[in-house]
Amino acid sequence: MKIIDISRDILSCEPFGDDPAPRFARAKSIEKGGEYNLGLISMCLHNGTHLDAPLHFIEDGGDINSVDPQAFIGPCAVVEVAEMIITGAFVEEYFPRNAKRILIKSKGKAFLHESAADQLAYLGYELVGTDAPSVEPEEFNGRAHRCLLQNNIAVLENLDLEKVESGNYFLIAPPLKISGAEASPVRAMLISDYIFWGGNNK
């Protein structure tokens, strides 16, 4: 089984906009005489590779624990595009229909227009991921986010797709369970040659 790690390191990944930078410290250290190492981390939930929940842009939206696990585990397609604003017409013409999860590879330079989010919802996608820090540029003021999240489409951001070719994969990108949180870091992975075994339920 070939596993491709598509996660960015939380501490070395540049924060988005004016988000606070993550910090790592040792509360206990063997080097300083402790019996064991004990680390502490302070971070924005949107540092590095992360999954957005509806609560991120919708006041009464569900938290990260409410996101259906089926959204972030299953077959997906990686699509490579140029630097651009992706429109609904582009989604209609170029996005594959053989997977309900789509990952956008663009060296972090492609973003979704609200019309693209509408089309993804219309076509029944369950997850959209991107190697950009956000699915939309800051000047869009969350319009694409709201459309995706209102339609229960999971939003996976800040992926590392540099070494991934376009094609079909199996995605595993579960978030942490954090009650009340609008997002969560994830360890996102692609499996390129997956085989699953089934059995009789008793």
C-alpha angles and dihedrals in degrees: 000000000000114000122192116197108218097175126114121224110259097219099045098040114103112246118246115254110314095342111138117262117249119251130203124195140165117244089183129016134189088209089060095047101276123137091234143003118264119184132201127198130195115192149143110256088236096059115118121344109354146156123236121218125206089259089070092077105006117074096216096027124131121273125238091275090060095060111109108249090220089070096067100035120063147054116337140174126226114213122190117212137171126250102294150115104265112224132197090256090056091050090050093051104036112022114096122241097206093088133040092212120069127190117196117215114195108133085264094297106106125083138182124254115213089252089059090053089050091051093048088053092047091051092050102246116169101198138018120194132185140188088222120093088249137013088239136029119259093252091065089072096218099300095132092042092054093049093050096044094044087056093049094250110150115231117217115185142184097026123170104231098154094116096036121101123213112270146079125320142155112255126212113180112142119174126224117264104253114160113225095008122137093208143007139204114250137195098226120199137174124211112205101186104032127169123181126195122216130200140187115280113229 
